[in-house]
């Protein structure tokens, strides 16, 4: 990549690649925003369908935050042990599992489990995404690209409100609201298959030549 960057065309290629990488990884931030935002539109319908009391409603809402605390705590160990790329893929897989679990939930307990799994994904993504972007970005782009994660988080919240409004009058619309959360992680997993591991992590593991590439 360093040889490519010696030419103007090379710089353009490098820039496009890093931007594409950042957008793919930042889908984790979008899922962060979507999963934390969509529940505000879904919870009223869930409460009615499952006949939840106020305590159960609070559990549904708070469980994702509790899961995120655990996910963020474990994120440091996963990033150091497995690498940034596998950690990102793990977070995406957690989002897929949680979306399926919540959208198909037959009762309160299953829905609560799905929310906890979503929280684990949120915590892991919030730890991994900015770390990965920072380590693969050239210094001149690093600030802007790392901050793109926050843009995706707020964008995910905005999209969640639009989707919640769109399905608010649909019978059991909350299932569609929560189920649509599996679309971004599927796209992310496909995109991540073509992206490299963080060079910093590779150097730490003694894979210097791979890090240079």
Helices and strands as residue ranges (DSSP letters): G 4-6, H 8-25, H 27-50, H 54-81, H 84-103, H 108-136, H 139-167, H 173-179, H 182-192, H 199-204, H 208-212
